[in-house]
Amino acid sequence: MSTAAQKTDLKNLTQEKLIDFALSLGQPAFRGRQILAWIYRPGIHNFDEMTDLAKEFRALLPEHACISRFTDPILETSIDGTVKFGFFLQDGNMIESVLIPEEDRNTLCVSSQVGCAMGCTFCLTGAMGFKRNLTTAEIVNQVCAVRDYMQASDKGQLTNLVFMGMGEPLANLDNLLDSISILTEQRGLDFSNRRITVSTCGLVPQMITLGEKTNVNLAISLHAVDNETRNKIMPVNSTYPIAELLEGCKRFPHKKRQRIMFEYTLLEGINNSDTAALKLVDLLRDIPCKINLLSLNQTKGSKYRSPDRNRILAFQKILRENGYTAFIRQSRGEDISAACGQLADKKQIIT
């Protein structure tokens, strides 16, 4: 990632903050909006290219600001077409993002932290531990870099973004909100709110704030139907147990026809029984929702196993018979460790 020390990275700034930045340099407010319109255009890397800015302002900007970007990512391509990007950060850490191409969409799985502090026992990222939050620029630069890769490779356009990569997005709430502002701003990256999904393991106060300040979709990593089980596999449950999490879901500011997505990874002998399916039916009864069932993506040293296909189908059948929209998510990129729960800093794993 290329940037410059002691200068303001303009990709850390929302439109409102860019306006404040322009004013601090003695410029009118509209200069901030002009900058925003330039820095997210493909191929724009320096201020001289911003031709509608006053020449004197273009000369002044390099003294105070820089435009960061990710360059030379490590690329791995799966047999199913999934592409994993490894991006090196200025401090030597690495994050991973995953492009999932499908017939009707191209989805990017975006990281929000280096590592993760949540400690979910079936997730390799959690085994890394937590290193630090990503900056706003480091979040949006993942999107910019993959967009540019797709354009250069004639692979179409990015259509959907899911914050389901490394880290717990709501534990980095301020930078997440700023990145969403940039991603959805017409002068920025111009994504529709309805094509952005933020996943959380259940940080309830931050979840409500997300709903109050954005119109993006919410996904809840639930993975268990009783506190005893969820405490064992998801330590966050000791802070926000299931009843409190689901009450937060009921208070989430739903938009018209918006439903929460509940993610449920099936673990053999842990949470995949018919009894568990029926309990899930009862738990979610009063919440507008749909359910994503996931088979476990194996990670090295994992003590868990995925149920067989028939057991997963039986679990889904119970949900559907009780009126729920329940999908079985097809795992993508498992052969390159790009599937859910497999993202991690390779340097740490190797050492």
C-alpha positions in Angstrom: 0.0 0.0 0.0 1.5 3.3 -1.0 1.0 6.5 1.0 3.1 9.2 2.7 3.9 9.8 6.3 2.7 12.9 8.1 0.2 13.8 5.4 -3.6 13.4 5.4 -4.7 10.3 3.5 -7.7 11.6 1.7 -9.2 8.2 1.4 -9.7 8.3 5.2 -12.1 11.2 4.7 -15.8 11.2 4.1 -17.3 13.9 1.9 -18.0 16.0 5.0 -14.5 15.6 6.3 -13.1 16.4 2.8 -15.1 19.6 2.9 -13.6 20.5 6.3 -10.1 19.6 4.9 -10.6 22.0 2.0 -11.8 24.7 4.3 -8.7 24.3 6.5 -6.6 25.1 3.4 -8.5 28.2 2.7 -10.6 26.7 -0.1 -14.3 26.9 -0.6 -16.4 23.9 0.5 -17.1 22.7 -3.1 -13.4 21.8 -3.5 -13.9 19.0 -1.0 -16.7 17.5 -3.1 -14.5 17.9 -6.2 -11.7 15.9 -4.5 -14.1 13.1 -3.6 -15.2 12.9 -7.2 -11.6 12.5 -8.3 -9.9 10.2 -5.9 -12.2 7.2 -6.5 -12.0 7.4 -10.3 -10.0 4.4 -11.7 -6.5 5.4 -12.7 -6.3 8.7 -10.7 -3.3 8.6 -8.5 -2.0 12.1 -8.3 -3.3 15.6 -7.9 -2.1 16.9 -11.3 -4.7 14.7 -12.9 -7.5 16.6 -11.2 -8.0 19.0 -14.0 -11.0 21.0 -12.7 -9.1 22.0 -9.5 -7.4 25.4 -9.5 -3.8 25.1 -10.5 -2.6 26.7 -7.3 -4.7 24.3 -5.2 -3.3 21.3 -7.1 0.2 22.5 -6.3 -0.7 23.0 -2.6 -2.4 19.6 -2.1 0.8 17.4 -2.2 2.2 19.4 0.7 -0.6 18.4 3.0 -2.2 15.2 1.5 -1.7 11.9 -0.2 -3.9 9.4 -2.0 -3.2 5.8 -0.7 -3.9 2.7 -2.7 -3.1 -1.0 -2.6 -0.7 -2.3 -5.2 0.8 -5.7 -6.2 -1.6 -8.0 -4.2 -1.0 -11.7 -3.8 -3.5 -13.4 -6.0 -4.9 -17.0 -5.7 -7.6 -18.3 -7.9 -9.8 -21.2 -7.0 -11.0 -23.9 -9.3 -14.5 -22.4 -8.9 -13.4 -18.9 -10.0 -13.1 -17.4 -6.6 -10.2 -15.0 -6.3 -8.4 -14.3 -3.0 -6.4 -11.0 -2.7 -3.6 -10.6 -0.1 -2.9 -7.0 0.6 0.2 -5.9 2.5 -0.3 -2.9 4.8 2.3 -0.2 5.6 3.1 -1.8 9.0 3.9 -5.2 7.4 0.6 -6.8 8.3 -1.5 -8.5 5.6 -5.2 -8.7 5.1 -7.3 -10.8 2.7 -10.3 -10.0 0.6 -12.3 -12.5 -1.6 -14.0 -11.9 -4.9 -16.9 -14.3 -5.5 -18.0 -14.2 -9.1 -21.5 -15.5 -9.9 -23.7 -15.5 -13.0 -25.8 -12.5 -11.8 -23.4 -10.7 -9.5 -19.8 -10.2 -8.4 -19.5 -10.1 -4.6 -16.4 -8.9 -2.6 -15.9 -10.1 0.9 -14.2 -7.2 2.7 -12.0 -7.3 5.8 -12.4 -4.8 8.6 -9.6 -5.7 11.0 -6.2 -7.4 11.1 -7.1 -10.6 13.0 -10.1 -10.7 15.3 -10.7 -10.5 19.0 -13.9 -12.4 19.1 -12.3 -15.9 19.4 -15.0 -18.0 17.7 -13.5 -21.5 18.0 -14.4 -22.7 14.5 -12.8 -19.7 12.7 -9.1 -19.5 11.7 -9.2 -15.7 11.7 -10.1 -15.8 15.4 -7.2 -18.1 16.1 -4.9 -15.2 14.9 -6.0 -13.0 17.7 -6.5 -9.3 17.3 -3.8 -7.0 15.9 -5.5 -3.8 15.0 -8.5 -2.1 13.3 -8.2 -1.2 9.7 -8.4 2.5 8.8 -11.2 3.8 6.6 -8.7 4.0 3.7 -7.6 0.4 4.2 -11.2 -0.7 4.0 -12.2 1.2 0.9 -8.9 0.5 -0.8 -9.8 -3.2 -0.9 -12.8 -2.3 -3.0 -10.9 0.1 -5.2 -8.1 -2.5 -5.9 -10.5 -5.3 -6.7 -12.6 -3.0 -8.9 -9.4 -2.0 -10.8 -8.4 -5.7 -11.1 -11.8 -6.6 -12.6 -11.7 -3.7 -15.0 -8.1 -4.6 -16.2 -9.1 -8.3 -16.5 -12.4 -7.6 -18.3 -14.3 -9.4 -15.5 -17.2 -7.0 -15.3 -18.1 -4.9 -12.3 -18.4 -5.3 -8.6 -22.0 -5.4 -7.6 -22.2 -6.5 -4.0 -20.1 -6.0 -0.9 -20.2 -8.2 2.3 -18.3 -7.3 5.4 -17.6 -10.9 6.3 -13.8 -11.0 5.9 -11.2 -10.8 8.6 -12.4 -9.1 11.8 -15.6 -8.1 13.5 -16.9 -5.1 11.6 -18.9 -3.6 14.4 -15.8 -3.6 16.7 -14.4 -1.0 14.2 -17.6 0.9 14.0 -16.4 4.5 13.3 -14.2 3.5 10.4 -16.9 1.1 9.2 -19.4 3.9 9.1 -17.0 6.3 7.3 -16.2 3.6 4.8 -19.9 2.9 4.1 -20.4 6.7 3.6 -17.7 6.7 1.0 -18.9 3.4 -0.6 -22.4 4.7 -1.0 -21.7 8.3 -1.9 -22.5 9.0 -5.5 -19.2 11.0 -5.9 -17.4 8.2 -4.1 -17.8 4.5 -5.1 -21.6 4.8 -5.6 -22.7 1.4 -4.3 -26.4 0.9 -3.3 -27.1 0.4 0.4 -29.1 -2.6 -0.5 -26.0 -4.3 -2.0 -23.9 -3.9 1.1 -24.2 -6.4 4.0 -22.5 -6.1 7.4 -22.1 -9.3 9.4 -21.7 -9.3 13.2 -21.2 -12.0 15.8 -23.6 -9.9 18.0 -22.3 -6.6 19.3 -25.8 -5.3 20.2 -25.3 -1.6 20.9 -23.1 -1.1 17.8 -25.7 -3.1 15.8 -28.4 -0.6 16.7 -26.1 2.3 15.8 -25.4 0.7 12.4 -29.2 0.5 11.7 -29.7 4.1 12.8 -26.9 5.6 10.7 -27.0 3.4 7.5 -29.5 1.6 5.3 -27.2 -1.4 4.7 -28.3 -5.1 5.3 -27.5 -6.8 8.6 -26.3 -10.4 9.0 -26.1 -12.1 12.4 -23.6 -14.9 13.0 -25.8 -17.0 15.4 -24.5 -20.6 15.1 -26.3 -22.0 18.2 -29.7 -22.0 19.8 -28.8 -22.1 23.5 -26.4 -20.1 25.6 -24.5 -23.2 26.8 -23.5 -24.1 23.3 -23.0 -20.6 22.0 -20.8 -19.7 25.0 -18.5 -22.6 24.1 -18.1 -21.7 20.4 -18.6 -17.9 20.5 -17.2 -16.2 23.6 -19.1 -13.0 22.7 -22.2 -14.8 23.9 -21.1 -14.3 27.5 -21.5 -10.5 27.0 -24.5 -10.5 24.7 -26.4 -13.8 25.3 -28.9 -15.0 22.8 -32.0 -13.4 24.3 -30.3 -10.0 24.4 -29.0 -10.4 20.9 -32.4 -11.3 19.5 -34.1 -8.5 21.4 -31.6 -6.2 19.7 -32.6 -7.7 16.4 -36.2 -6.8 17.1 -35.2 -3.3 17.9 -33.0 -3.0 14.8 -34.4 -0.1 12.6 -35.8 -2.3 9.8 -36.3 -0.6 6.5 -39.3 -1.5 4.3 -39.2 -5.1 3.3 -35.8 -5.5 4.9 -35.0 -8.8 6.6 -32.1 -9.8 8.8 -29.9 -12.6 7.6 -29.1 -15.2 10.3 -26.0 -17.3 9.5 -25.8 -20.7 11.1 -22.8 -22.9 10.6 -23.7 -26.6 11.2 -21.2 -28.5 13.4 -21.6 -32.2 13.6 -22.9 -33.3 17.0 -22.9 -29.7 18.3 -25.8 -27.7 16.8 -27.3 -29.7 13.9 -30.0 -31.8 15.5 -33.7 -31.7 14.7 -34.2 -30.4 18.2 -31.9 -27.5 17.4 -33.7 -26.7 14.2 -37.1 -26.6 16.0 -35.5 -24.3 18.7 -34.3 -22.0 15.9 -37.8 -21.9 14.6 -39.1 -20.7 17.9 -36.2 -18.2 18.6 -36.7 -16.3 15.3 -40.5 -16.3 15.2 -41.0 -12.6 15.7 -38.0 -11.3 13.6 -38.3 -10.6 9.9 -35.5 -12.8 8.6 -34.0 -15.3 6.4 -31.5 -18.0 7.3 -28.3 -19.0 5.7 -27.1 -22.5 6.6 -23.4 -23.2 6.1 -21.4 -26.4 6.2 -18.2 -26.0 8.2 -15.2 -25.1 6.1 -12.3 -27.1 7.5 -9.3 -25.4 8.9 -6.0 -27.0 10.0 -6.3 -28.4 13.5 -10.0 -27.9 13.8 -11.8 -30.1 16.3 -15.1 -29.7 14.4 -16.6 -31.6 11.5 -19.4 -30.7 9.1 -22.5 -32.8 9.0 -23.2 -34.8 5.9 -25.4 -33.4 3.1 -28.5 -35.3 4.2 -28.3 -33.9 7.7 -28.0 -30.4 6.4 -31.0 -30.9 4.1 -33.0 -32.3 7.0 -32.2 -29.3 9.1 -33.2 -27.0 6.2 -36.5 -28.9 5.7 -37.6 -28.3 9.2 -37.0 -24.5 8.8 -38.9 -24.4 5.5 -41.8 -26.4 6.8 -42.2 -23.8 9.5 -42.3 -20.9 7.0 -38.7 -19.7 6.9 -36.7 -18.8 3.9 -33.7 -21.0 4.5 -30.8 -21.3 2.0 -27.8 -23.6 2.0 -24.8 -21.4 1.1 -22.5 -23.1 -1.3 -18.9 -22.9 -0.1 -16.6 -21.0 -2.5 -12.8 -20.9 -2.6 -12.2 -23.7 -0.1 -9.3 -25.0 -2.1 -7.4 -21.7 -1.6 -8.5 -21.2 2.0 -10.8 -18.4 0.9 -14.1 -19.7 2.3 -15.8 -18.4 5.4 -13.7 -18.9 8.5 -10.5 -19.6 6.6 -9.1 -16.1 6.1 -5.9 -15.3 8.0 -2.5 -13.6 7.8 -0.3 -16.2 6.0 2.8 -14.8 7.6 1.5 -15.6 11.0 0.4 -19.1 10.0 3.8 -19.9 8.5 5.6 -18.7 11.6 
